[in-house]
Amino acid sequence: MIPGSRPHHCYLCGRWVEHPDTHHCVHGSRRQAADKYGLTVYLCRECHRALHDKGVGDLELRQDAQRYFETQHSRSEWMEIFGKNYL
C-alpha cells in the first residue's frame, strides 16, 4: 500500500468505509508490477467507480505511486518497469 492509504478510509475522499476496494494505481498490463511494488490504495466504492468510469483521480494516483516508488528506486527503474513518467 502507498503510505497514506489507511484501512477503512478512502484514499481520495477520506470517507470511512467498512469494506473498501483495493485499487491498483498503475493498471492494465502493469497491474502485476503495481502489486509487486505495493502501488495500491483503498478506495470507497463511489470513488473507485468514478475513477474507472470517468478517470476521476487517476492521474493523481499514478503520480502518488511514482513518487512512492521513487523513494526506494530510481526514475530509470520506474521508466523501465512502468514505461511512462507521470511527474
C-alpha positions as CSV (number, residue, x, y, z in Angstrom):
1,M,0.0,0.0,0.0
2,I,1.1,3.5,-0.7
3,P,1.7,5.5,2.5
4,G,-1.3,7.5,3.5
5,S,-3.7,4.7,2.4
6,R,-5.5,3.5,5.6
7,P,-7.8,0.5,6.0
8,H,-11.4,1.6,6.1
9,H,-10.7,5.0,4.6
10,C,-10.9,6.1,1.0
11,Y,-7.6,7.4,-0.2
12,L,-9.3,10.0,-2.4
13,C,-12.2,11.4,-0.4
14,G,-11.2,10.3,3.1
15,R,-14.6,8.8,3.9
16,W,-14.7,5.8,6.4
17,V,-15.7,2.6,4.6
18,E,-16.4,-0.7,6.2
19,H,-15.4,-2.7,3.1
20,P,-13.1,-0.6,0.9
21,D,-12.0,-1.6,-2.6
22,T,-8.3,-2.1,-3.3
23,H,-7.2,-0.1,-6.4
24,H,-4.0,-0.6,-8.4
25,C,-2.6,2.8,-9.1
26,V,-1.0,1.6,-12.2
27,H,-3.2,-0.8,-14.1
28,G,-3.6,-2.7,-17.4
29,S,-0.5,-4.6,-18.4
30,R,1.4,-3.1,-15.4
31,R,-1.0,-4.4,-12.7
32,Q,1.3,-7.2,-11.6
33,A,4.2,-4.8,-11.2
34,A,1.9,-2.5,-9.1
35,D,1.2,-5.5,-6.9
36,K,4.9,-6.3,-6.6
37,Y,5.8,-2.8,-5.5
38,G,2.8,-2.1,-3.3
39,L,1.3,0.5,-5.5
40,T,-2.2,0.1,-4.3
41,V,-4.7,2.2,-2.2
42,Y,-8.0,1.7,-0.5
43,L,-11.0,3.5,-2.2
44,C,-14.7,3.8,-1.4
45,R,-17.0,2.2,-4.0
46,E,-18.1,5.7,-5.3
47,C,-14.6,7.0,-5.8
48,H,-13.5,3.7,-7.4
49,R,-16.4,3.7,-9.8
50,A,-15.8,7.4,-10.7
51,L,-12.1,6.6,-11.3
52,H,-12.8,3.7,-13.7
53,D,-15.8,5.3,-15.4
54,K,-14.6,8.9,-15.7
55,G,-10.9,8.9,-14.8
56,V,-11.5,11.0,-11.6
57,G,-8.3,10.9,-9.6
58,D,-6.4,8.6,-11.9
59,L,-3.5,10.9,-12.7
60,E,-3.2,11.8,-9.0
61,L,-2.9,8.2,-8.0
62,R,-0.4,7.4,-10.7
63,Q,1.7,10.4,-9.6
64,D,1.5,9.3,-5.9
65,A,2.5,5.8,-7.0
66,Q,5.5,7.1,-8.9
67,R,6.6,9.4,-6.0
68,Y,6.4,6.5,-3.6
69,F,8.3,4.1,-5.9
70,E,11.0,6.7,-6.4
71,T,11.6,6.9,-2.6
72,Q,13.0,3.4,-2.9
73,H,14.1,3.1,-6.6
74,S,15.3,5.3,-9.4
75,R,13.4,7.2,-12.1
76,S,15.1,5.0,-14.7
77,E,13.8,1.9,-12.9
78,W,10.3,3.4,-12.9
79,M,10.5,4.0,-16.7
80,E,11.9,0.5,-17.3
81,I,9.0,-1.1,-15.4
82,F,6.1,1.3,-16.0
83,G,7.1,3.0,-19.2
84,K,5.7,6.4,-18.6
85,N,6.7,9.4,-16.4
86,Y,3.6,10.9,-14.6
87,L,5.6,13.6,-12.7
